[in-house]
Structure formats: C-alpha cells, structure tokens
Amino acid sequence: MKKDIHPNYRPVVFQDAGADFAFLTKSTVESKETIAWEDGNEYPLVKVEISSKSHPFYTGKQNIVDTAGRVDRFKRKYQK
C-alpha cells in the first residue's frame, strides 16, 4: 500500500442548530471552528442543517420550509 494517501480520521462534533442537537464522531472534514465537548476536550465543529433529530424520516413530522411565500402562493392558486 502507498504511504500517506489515506485521510486522517479524527474526532469531530457535528451540530444541528435547528434541533439543538450535537454528536461526536470521527470524520475527515476540515473546520476552523471548535467547541468544548462534554468530556472537557476541544473538537472541530461542523454545523449541519439536517440531522437525525430534525429529518422527517426519523422524526415522523413533516416541516414545510416556506421560502419567499411559495407555499402560500401554491395554496391560493389551487384553493377551491
């Protein structure tokens, strides 16, 4: 095997700000932000929009994100 071609896996915290949820796992992703974790150590922080705490498949709840009134326009257009 070739040397120095494999990525460096290290502990990283992924944070879902919308669901107020974070988890620690290993990853190769780079980040400039850090966060103090429950064990007292500092880890790189990666902010994500969707996690298992906010995804409809895992929660069983459907959330509609209305951007620029598209949902309201659709409802008005097809309301009868």
C-alpha positions, 0 to 999 in steps of 0.5 A: 500500500502507498504511504500517506494517501489515506485521510486522517480520521479524527474526532469531530462534533457535528451540530444541528442548530435547528434541533439543538442537537450535537454528536461526536464522531470521527470524520475527515472534514476540515473546520476552523471552528471548535467547541468544548465537548462534554468530556472537557476536550476541544473538537472541530465543529461542523454545523449541519442543517439536517440531522437525525433529530430534525429529518422527517424520516426519523422524526415522523413530522413533516416541516414545510420550509416556506421560502419567499411565500411559495407555499402560500402562493401554491395554496391560493392558486389551487384553493377551491 
